Amino acid sequence: MIRLYDISSLIPYTSSHAQDHHYGGINQVRYSLDGKMFASASKDGSIKFWDGVTHRCIKYIPNAHSGSEVCSVQFSKNGKYLLSSGKDSTVRLWDLAKGSFLRSCY
């Protein structure tokens, strides 16, 4: 479960919607450069994209690495793409606007 903390009060915030949460452990969380979105990489094999203000899941890529766990995610500088790595020994490039897979490399 991802928790965001209010820095001044240290109160944690989590999504109250059960379908937003990952079903496995979380390996990494990365914010986009503009801070409006963040992505999470999970042992459940999915990548989730979250609204940085409401903390709601706005996009979901199940089986992002053919069912293998997703180890890391990184936004491109222009915010249009996401790079992910997984335990299937691949690095994958994703188009954020379409939520679609573009290319992989072994």
Number of C-alpha atoms within 10 A of each C-alpha: 12 16 11 13 12 10 8 6 7 9 10 11 13 15 17 10 9 9 10 20 16 19 14 14 14 22 15 16 17 16 18 18 13 11 11 12 21 22 25 24 28 25 20 19 24 25 28 21 23 21 16 17 10 13 19 19 20 13 16 16 15 13 14 23 23 14 15 17 24 28 22 21 25 21 21 13 11 9 15 13 20 19 16 21 22 23 16 14 11 16 19 19 21 20 15 15 9 10 14 12 15 10 12 14 9 8
